[in-house]
């Protein structure tokens, strides 16, 4: 999909795409809300409880955000696994890494730091770009 600025939070389905799902409700989760996605047991781990997928979609009105909960029965959880088990490492990591805004190579988001535009970049790239002090090389 394109940049976050191109997505209408109130109508997140890309125009002209996914005609099979045109009548379904769509939700959009921008990078800033990605940490709201979780998958786990619905309760305190009691035997026989289903799992729940939760997330908070973007809304034009920030006060209108509502957490969405999707109950996954054991069969539904198995189907989710079947859909994702054959993904390549790159496909699984999509969303966990990004293009470094300074060098263009992939950077693991756990290791990235934001540059002056708030875009992810390697620490070494940021250090070279900004002329970071010598002590910063201990953290690169």
Backbone as a printed PyTorch tensor [residue, N CA C, xyz], in Angstrom:
tensor([[[  0.8390,  -1.1710,   0.0000],
         [  0.0000,   0.0000,   0.0000],
         [  0.8830,   1.2330,   0.0000]],

        [[  0.3280,   2.3610,  -0.2500],
         [  1.1030,   3.5870,  -0.3550],
         [  1.3260,   4.2230,   1.0100]],

        [[  1.9210,   5.3950,   1.0110],
         [  2.2240,   6.1030,   2.2510],
         [  0.9710,   6.3770,   3.0640]],

        [[  1.1690,   6.5420,   4.3820],
         [  0.0530,   6.8130,   5.2940],
         [ -0.7530,   8.0280,   4.8620]],

        [[ -0.1080,   9.0340,   4.2780],
         [ -0.8070,  10.2560,   3.8920],
         [ -1.8400,  10.0000,   2.7970]],

        [[ -1.6760,   8.9110,   2.0390],
         [ -2.5810,   8.5960,   0.9390],
         [ -3.8020,   7.8000,   1.3780]],

        [[ -3.8810,   7.4450,   2.6640],
         [ -4.9600,   6.6020,   3.1520],
         [ -5.9940,   7.4490,   3.8720]],

        [[ -7.2450,   7.2820,   3.4610],
         [ -8.3550,   7.9360,   4.1430],
         [ -8.7880,   7.0110,   5.2720]],

        [[ -8.5690,   7.4040,   6.5430],
         [ -8.9190,   6.5220,   7.6580],
         [-10.3950,   6.1200,   7.6740]],

        [[-11.2540,   6.9550,   7.1130],
         [-12.6830,   6.6380,   7.0900],
         [-13.0550,   5.7110,   5.9320]],

        [[-12.1730,   5.5670,   4.9410],
         [-12.4150,   4.6900,   3.7980],
         [-11.0810,   4.0790,   3.3770]],

        [[-10.5480,   3.1380,   4.1880],
         [ -9.1900,   2.6480,   3.9570],
         [ -9.0060,   1.6910,   2.7810]],

        [[-10.0860,   1.1730,   2.1850],
         [ -9.9110,   0.2780,   1.0370],
         [ -9.4250,   1.1000,  -0.1390]],

        [[ -8.3060,   0.7070,  -0.7520],
         [ -7.8000,   1.4660,  -1.9020],
         [ -8.8060,   1.4460,  -3.0530]],

        [[ -9.0780,   2.6010,  -3.6070],
         [-10.0040,   2.6910,  -4.7340],
         [ -9.5480,   1.7860,  -5.8670]],

        [[-10.4780,   1.0170,  -6.3990],
         [-10.1680,   0.1430,  -7.5200],
         [ -9.5250,  -1.1690,  -7.1340]],

        [[ -9.3050,  -1.4100,  -5.8400],
         [ -8.6610,  -2.6460,  -5.3940],
         [ -9.6340,  -3.4980,  -4.5770]],

        [[ -9.4160,  -4.7660,  -4.5770],
         [-10.1660,  -5.7240,  -3.7730],
         [-11.6770,  -5.6370,  -3.9920]],

        [[-12.1290,  -5.7210,  -5.2480],
         [-13.5650,  -5.6020,  -5.5270],
         [-14.3930,  -6.6920,  -4.8480]],

        [[-13.7950,  -7.8300,  -4.5880],
         [-14.5090,  -8.9280,  -3.9240],
         [-14.9520,  -8.5310,  -2.5200]],

        [[-14.2370,  -7.5770,  -1.8960],
         [-14.5260,  -7.1810,  -0.5250],
         [-15.0590,  -5.7520,  -0.4260]],

        [[-15.6160,  -5.2450,  -1.5110],
         [-16.0620,  -3.8490,  -1.5570],
         [-17.1490,  -3.5630,  -0.5290]],

        [[-17.9800,  -4.5270,  -0.2050],
         [-19.0800,  -4.3000,   0.7280],
         [-18.7170,  -4.5880,   2.1820]],

        [[-17.4830,  -5.0110,   2.4240],
         [-17.0610,  -5.3060,   3.7860],
         [-16.5450,  -4.0580,   4.4780]],

        [[-16.5920,  -4.0700,   5.8200],
         [-16.0210,  -2.9600,   6.5850],
         [-14.5040,  -3.1120,   6.6080]],

        [[-13.8040,  -2.0350,   6.3010],
         [-12.3520,  -2.0270,   6.2780],
         [-11.8340,  -1.1780,   7.4220]],

        [[-10.6750,  -1.5610,   7.9580],
         [-10.0040,  -0.7980,   9.0020],
         [ -8.5820,  -0.5320,   8.5560]],

        [[ -8.0140,   0.5470,   9.0560],
         [ -6.6410,   0.9260,   8.7120],
         [ -5.8480,   1.0990,   9.9990]],

        [[ -4.6700,   0.4890,  10.0470],
         [ -3.8010,   0.6090,  11.2100],
         [ -2.4810,   1.2140,  10.7430]],

        [[ -2.2600,   2.5010,  11.0360],
         [ -0.9950,   3.1310,  10.6410],
         [  0.1450,   2.6600,  11.5380]],

        [[  1.3660,   2.9750,  11.1420],
         [  2.5370,   2.5510,  11.9080],
         [  2.4360,   2.9470,  13.3760]],

        [[  1.8850,   4.1300,  13.6450],
         [  1.8170,   4.6190,  15.0230],
         [  0.9010,   3.7590,  15.8970]],

        [[ -0.0370,   3.0420,  15.2850],
         [ -0.9570,   2.2060,  16.0500],
         [ -0.6330,   0.7190,  15.9380]],

        [[  0.4500,   0.3680,  15.2500],
         [  0.7880,  -1.0460,  15.0560],
         [  0.9610,  -1.7770,  16.3840]],

        [[  1.4250,  -1.0700,  17.4110],
         [  1.6140,  -1.7220,  18.7060],
         [  0.2870,  -2.0960,  19.3610]],

        [[ -0.8550,  -1.6720,  18.8020],
         [ -2.1500,  -2.0350,  19.3590],
         [ -2.5860,  -3.4310,  18.9170]],

        [[ -1.8630,  -4.0480,  17.9820],
         [ -2.2250,  -5.3820,  17.5060],
         [ -1.7210,  -6.4210,  18.5050]],

        [[ -2.6130,  -7.3050,  18.9170],
         [ -2.1870,  -8.3980,  19.7990],
         [ -2.9890,  -9.6440,  19.4640]],

        [[ -2.4090, -10.7820,  19.7710],
         [ -3.0560, -12.0690,  19.5570],
         [ -2.7310, -12.9210,  20.7700]],

        [[ -3.7490, -13.4060,  21.4370],
         [ -3.5050, -14.2300,  22.6060],
         [ -4.7830, -14.7690,  23.1990]],

        [[ -4.6270, -15.5320,  24.2930],
         [ -5.7970, -16.1190,  24.9420],
         [ -6.7800, -15.0420,  25.3880]],

        [[ -8.0600, -15.3680,  25.3250],
         [ -9.1010, -14.4100,  25.6720],
         [ -9.1790, -14.1600,  27.1700]],

        [[ -8.7530, -15.0980,  27.9530],
         [ -8.8820, -14.9540,  29.4030],
         [ -7.5590, -15.0850,  30.1010]],

        [[ -7.6230, -15.6910,  31.2590],
         [ -6.4280, -15.8540,  32.0830],
         [ -5.7700, -17.2010,  31.8780]],

        [[ -5.9830, -17.7950,  30.7320],
         [ -5.3450, -19.0600,  30.4150],
         [ -6.1250, -20.2820,  30.8510]],

        [[ -7.3950, -20.0920,  31.2020],
         [ -8.2030, -21.2430,  31.5850],
         [ -8.3670, -22.1720,  30.3940]],

        [[ -8.4490, -23.4410,  30.6730],
         [ -8.5960, -24.4680,  29.6500],
         [ -9.8280, -24.2080,  28.7860]],

        [[ -9.6790, -24.3470,  27.4650],
         [-10.8020, -24.2660,  26.5520],
         [-11.1790, -22.8750,  26.0880]],

        [[-10.4670, -21.8490,  26.4870],
         [-10.8120, -20.5090,  26.0410],
         [-10.2720, -20.2500,  24.6430]],

        [[-11.0420, -19.5040,  23.8630],
         [-10.6070, -19.1210,  22.5230],
         [ -9.5600, -18.0140,  22.6120]],

        [[ -8.9030, -17.7610,  21.4920],
         [ -7.9480, -16.6620,  21.4110],
         [ -8.6410, -15.4440,  20.8230]],

        [[ -8.0400, -14.2760,  21.0490],
         [ -8.6030, -13.0270,  20.5510],
         [ -7.5190, -12.2430,  19.8220]],

        [[ -7.8680, -11.7540,  18.6430],
         [ -7.0290, -10.8320,  17.8880],
         [ -7.6040,  -9.4500,  18.1490]],

        [[ -6.7850,  -8.5220,  18.6390],
         [ -7.2690,  -7.1660,  18.9140],
         [ -6.4110,  -6.1540,  18.1740]],

        [[ -7.0210,  -5.0290,  17.8630],
         [ -6.3090,  -3.9130,  17.2560],
         [ -7.1570,  -2.6620,  17.3830]],

        [[ -6.5290,  -1.5140,  17.2020],
         [ -7.2270,  -0.2360,  17.2380],
         [ -7.0320,   0.4440,  15.8930]],

        [[ -8.0890,   0.5540,  15.0910],
         [ -7.9470,   1.1730,  13.7720],
         [ -7.8780,   2.6900,  13.8440]],

        [[ -7.3400,   3.2880,  12.7950],
         [ -7.2590,   4.7400,  12.6640],
         [ -8.6460,   5.2810,  12.3490]],

        [[ -8.9410,   6.4250,  12.8860],
         [-10.1750,   7.1440,  12.5750],
         [ -9.8190,   8.6040,  12.3780]],

        [[-10.5840,   9.2710,  11.5330],
         [-10.3340,  10.6900,  11.2940],
         [-10.4320,  11.4650,  12.6050]],

        [[-11.4460,  11.1490,  13.4020],
         [-11.6150,  11.7650,  14.7080],
         [-10.8750,  10.8930,  15.7310]],

        [[ -9.8100,  11.4090,  16.3280],
         [ -8.9800,  10.6470,  17.2550],
         [ -9.7840,  10.0870,  18.4300]],

        [[-10.8450,  10.7870,  18.8470],
         [-11.6540,  10.3410,  19.9750],
         [-12.6140,   9.2140,  19.5910]],

        [[-12.6910,   8.9070,  18.2940],
         [-13.6240,   7.9110,  17.7830],
         [-12.9820,   6.5270,  17.6690]],

        [[-11.7360,   6.3860,  18.0980],
         [-11.0600,   5.0910,  17.9910],
         [-11.6800,   4.1050,  18.9720]],

        [[-11.9300,   2.9200,  18.4760],
         [-12.5060,   1.8820,  19.3150],
         [-11.7310,   0.5940,  19.0750]],

        [[-11.3070,  -0.0610,  20.1420],
         [-10.5770,  -1.3190,  20.0160],
         [-11.4890,  -2.3590,  19.3850]],

        [[-10.9750,  -3.0690,  18.4090],
         [-11.7040,  -4.1320,  17.7190],
         [-11.2020,  -5.4630,  18.2650]],

        [[-12.1080,  -6.3390,  18.6170],
         [-11.7610,  -7.6670,  19.1140],
         [-12.3610,  -8.7130,  18.1880]],

        [[-11.5350,  -9.6560,  17.7470],
         [-11.9710, -10.7210,  16.8540],
         [-11.7190, -12.0440,  17.5720]],

        [[-12.7880, -12.7490,  17.8710],
         [-12.6740, -14.0360,  18.5700],
         [-12.2360, -15.1020,  17.5800]],

        [[-11.2180, -15.8550,  17.9390],
         [-10.6960, -16.9090,  17.0850],
         [-10.8840, -18.2510,  17.7870]],

        [[-11.7750, -19.0520,  17.2720],
         [-11.9560, -20.4050,  17.7940],
         [-10.7040, -21.2030,  17.4420]],

        [[-10.5160, -22.3800,  18.0180],
         [ -9.3510, -23.1810,  17.6300],
         [ -9.2720, -23.4140,  16.1220]],

        [[-10.4080, -23.6250,  15.4780],
         [-10.4180, -23.8190,  14.0190],
         [ -9.9800, -22.5400,  13.3040]],

        [[-10.4750, -21.3680,  13.7560],
         [-10.1020, -20.0950,  13.1380],
         [ -8.6150, -19.8110,  13.3500]],

        [[ -8.1030, -20.1150,  14.5290],
         [ -6.6820, -19.9250,  14.8020],
         [ -5.8460, -20.8330,  13.9060]],

        [[ -6.3060, -22.0580,  13.6970],
         [ -5.6210, -22.9850,  12.8050],
         [ -5.6220, -22.4460,  11.3720]],

        [[ -6.7310, -21.8940,  10.9210],
         [ -6.8080, -21.3150,   9.5750],
         [ -5.8420, -20.1390,   9.4300]],

        [[ -5.7410, -19.3190,  10.4610],
         [ -4.7880, -18.2040,  10.4420],
         [ -3.3620, -18.7370,  10.2970]],

        [[ -3.0630, -19.8020,  11.0260],
         [ -1.7490, -20.4270,  10.9100],
         [ -1.5200, -20.9590,   9.4980]],

        [[ -2.5020, -21.6460,   8.9400],
         [ -2.3830, -22.1990,   7.5770],
         [ -2.1020, -21.0820,   6.5780]],

        [[ -2.7640, -19.9350,   6.7330],
         [ -2.5930, -18.8050,   5.8180],
         [ -1.2090, -18.1830,   5.9150]],

        [[ -0.5540, -18.3000,   7.0590],
         [  0.7260, -17.6050,   7.2520],
         [  1.9350, -18.5270,   7.3010]],

        [[  1.7500, -19.8230,   7.4060],
         [  2.8910, -20.7220,   7.6100],
         [  3.8470, -20.7930,   6.4280]],

        [[  3.3600, -20.5810,   5.2090],
         [  4.2160, -20.7000,   4.0360],
         [  4.8950, -19.3960,   3.6330]],

        [[  4.7640, -18.3590,   4.4540],
         [  5.3540, -17.0760,   4.0900],
         [  6.8750, -17.1260,   4.1960]],

        [[  7.5330, -16.4390,   3.2950],
         [  8.9840, -16.3470,   3.3640],
         [  9.3830, -15.4390,   4.5270]],

        [[ 10.6460, -15.4610,   4.8760],
         [ 11.1410, -14.5940,   5.9410],
         [ 10.8660, -13.1410,   5.6190]],

        [[ 11.0960, -12.7450,   4.3740],
         [ 10.8300, -11.3590,   3.9820],
         [  9.3510, -11.0100,   4.1250]],

        [[  8.4830, -11.9300,   3.7250],
         [  7.0530, -11.6710,   3.8470],
         [  6.6260, -11.5840,   5.3050]],

        [[  7.1790, -12.4550,   6.1560],
         [  6.8390, -12.4050,   7.5820],
         [  7.3590, -11.1460,   8.2310]],

        [[  8.5010, -10.6820,   7.8030],
         [  9.1290,  -9.5180,   8.4180],
         [  8.5850,  -8.2070,   7.8770]],

        [[  7.7750,  -8.2550,   6.8290],
         [  7.2090,  -7.0270,   6.2800],
         [  6.4640,  -6.2990,   7.4000]],

        [[  6.8470,  -5.0820,   7.6140],
         [  6.2710,  -4.3300,   8.7180],
         [  7.1600,  -4.3150,   9.9370]],

        [[  8.1480,  -5.2260,   9.9920],
         [  9.1000,  -5.2510,  11.0910],
         [ 10.4120,  -4.5860,  10.6870]],

        [[ 10.5250,  -4.3180,   9.4060],
         [ 11.6910,  -3.6100,   8.9050],
         [ 11.2020,  -2.5620,   7.9100]],

        [[ 12.0680,  -1.6440,   7.6090],
         [ 11.7020,  -0.5720,   6.6790],
         [ 12.9460,  -0.1590,   5.9130]],

        [[ 12.7330,   0.6040,   4.8820],
         [ 13.8460,   1.1360,   4.1170],
         [ 14.4690,   2.2820,   4.8970]],

        [[ 15.7830,   2.2340,   5.0640],
         [ 16.4950,   3.3250,   5.7340],
         [ 16.3320,   4.5800,   4.8830]],

        [[ 15.8970,   5.6520,   5.5040],
         [ 15.6380,   6.8960,   4.7840],
         [ 16.9270,   7.5400,   4.2780]],

        [[ 18.0710,   7.0700,   4.7820],
         [ 19.3400,   7.6830,   4.3810],
         [ 20.1200,   6.8510,   3.3750]],

        [[ 20.1660,   5.5050,   3.5600],
         [ 20.9510,   4.6940,   2.6240],
         [ 20.0920,   3.8420,   1.6970]],

        [[ 18.8170,   3.6190,   2.0440],
         [ 17.9310,   2.8520,   1.1890],
         [ 17.9130,   1.3620,   1.4690]],

        [[ 18.8070,   0.8510,   2.3230],
         [ 18.7940,  -0.5650,   2.6690],
         [ 17.7620,  -0.8120,   3.7620]],

        [[ 17.3940,  -2.0900,   3.9530],
         [ 16.4310,  -2.4280,   5.0010],
         [ 17.0680,  -2.2610,   6.3800]],

        [[ 16.2760,  -1.7540,   7.3070],
         [ 16.7150,  -1.6020,   8.6930],
         [ 15.6440,  -2.2100,   9.5860]],

        [[ 16.0670,  -3.0590,  10.5220],
         [ 15.1650,  -3.6670,  11.4950],
         [ 14.5990,  -2.5510,  12.3650]],

        [[ 13.2800,  -2.4690,  12.4870],
         [ 12.6730,  -1.3650,  13.2280],
         [ 13.0690,  -1.3840,  14.7080]],

        [[ 13.4300,  -2.5520,  15.2470],
         [ 13.9050,  -2.6040,  16.6310],
         [ 15.2600,  -1.9260,  16.7830]],

        [[ 16.0130,  -1.8390,  15.6920],
         [ 17.3500,  -1.2420,  15.7170],
         [ 17.3830,   0.1650,  15.1280]],

        [[ 16.3090,   0.5800,  14.4910],
         [ 16.2860,   1.8720,  13.7930],
         [ 16.1000,   3.0350,  14.7670]],

        [[ 16.5470,   4.2000,  14.3270],
         [ 16.2720,   5.4410,  15.0410],
         [ 15.6760,   6.4140,  14.0330]],

        [[ 14.8500,   7.3430,  14.4810],
         [ 14.2510,   8.2890,  13.5360],
         [ 15.2350,   9.3900,  13.1490]],

        [[ 15.1970,   9.7750,  11.8870],
         [ 16.0050,  10.9230,  11.4740],
         [ 15.1980,  12.1990,  11.7080]],

        [[ 15.6650,  13.3270,  11.2040],
         [ 14.9980,  14.6100,  11.4630],
         [ 13.5940,  14.6700,  10.8780]],

        [[ 13.2710,  13.8080,   9.9050],
         [ 11.9260,  13.7720,   9.3140],
         [ 11.0420,  12.7210,   9.9820]],

        [[ 11.5900,  12.0470,  10.9950],
         [ 10.8360,  11.0110,  11.6870],
         [ 10.8120,   9.6880,  10.9600]],

        [[ 11.6430,   9.5300,   9.9370],
         [ 11.7010,   8.2860,   9.1690],
         [ 12.7770,   7.3840,   9.7570]],

        [[ 12.6040,   6.0410,   9.6890],
         [ 13.5910,   5.1310,  10.2650],
         [ 14.9010,   5.1420,   9.4950]],

        [[ 15.9910,   5.0020,  10.2320],
         [ 17.3090,   4.8910,   9.5980],
         [ 18.2420,   4.0990,  10.5140]],

        [[ 19.3080,   3.5710,   9.9010],
         [ 20.3480,   2.8930,  10.6850],
         [ 21.0310,   3.8990,  11.6060]],

        [[ 21.4840,   3.4260,  12.7540],
         [ 22.2200,   4.3110,  13.6640],
         [ 23.5000,   4.8120,  12.9970]],

        [[ 24.1760,   3.9180,  12.2530],
         [ 25.4210,   4.3240,  11.5880],
         [ 25.1640,   5.3870,  10.5240]],

        [[ 24.0570,   5.2530,   9.8030],
         [ 23.7130,   6.2420,   8.7760],
         [ 23.4070,   7.5870,   9.4260]],

        [[ 22.6490,   7.5300,  10.5260],
         [ 22.3220,   8.7590,  11.2490],
         [ 23.5920,   9.4180,  11.7690]],

        [[ 24.5150,   8.6070,  12.2930],
         [ 25.7710,   9.1360,  12.8320],
         [ 26.5910,   9.8150,  11.7330]],

        [[ 26.6780,   9.1740,  10.5590],
         [ 27.4130,   9.7650,   9.4430],
         [ 26.7320,  11.0440,   8.9620]],

        [[ 25.4240,  11.0210,   8.8760],
         [ 24.6610,  12.1560,   8.3600],
         [ 24.7490,  13.3630,   9.2880]],

        [[ 24.6860,  13.1200,  10.5870],
         [ 24.6440,  14.2300,  11.5390],
         [ 26.0090,  14.6080,  12.0910]],

        [[ 27.0240,  13.7640,  11.8470],
         [ 28.3290,  14.0200,  12.4590],
         [ 28.2590,  13.8040,  13.9600]],

        [[ 27.6870,  12.6750,  14.3590],
         [ 27.4870,  12.3590,  15.7780],
         [ 28.8190,  12.3720,  16.5260]],

        [[ 28.7940,  12.6620,  17.8190],
         [ 30.0190,  12.6760,  18.6190],
         [ 30.6460,  11.2820,  18.7110]],

        [[ 31.9170,  11.2220,  19.0530],
         [ 32.6580,   9.9630,  19.1050],
         [ 32.0050,   8.9330,  20.0300]],

        [[ 31.4900,   9.3840,  21.1790],
         [ 30.9040,   8.4410,  22.1290],
         [ 29.7120,   7.6870,  21.5380]],

        [[ 29.0570,   8.2510,  20.4930],
         [ 27.8970,   7.5990,  19.8990],
         [ 28.2790,   6.3000,  19.1880]],

        [[ 29.5270,   6.1780,  18.7450],
         [ 29.9560,   4.9650,  18.0310],
         [ 29.8550,   3.7330,  18.9210]],

        [[ 29.8410,   3.9020,  20.2490],
         [ 29.6490,   2.7640,  21.1600],
         [ 28.2560,   2.1760,  21.0300]],

        [[ 27.3050,   2.9320,  20.5070],
         [ 25.9180,   2.5020,  20.4060],
         [ 25.5370,   2.0690,  19.0090]],

        [[ 26.4570,   2.1430,  18.0680],
         [ 26.1430,   1.8010,  16.6790],
         [ 26.3930,   0.3290,  16.4190]]])
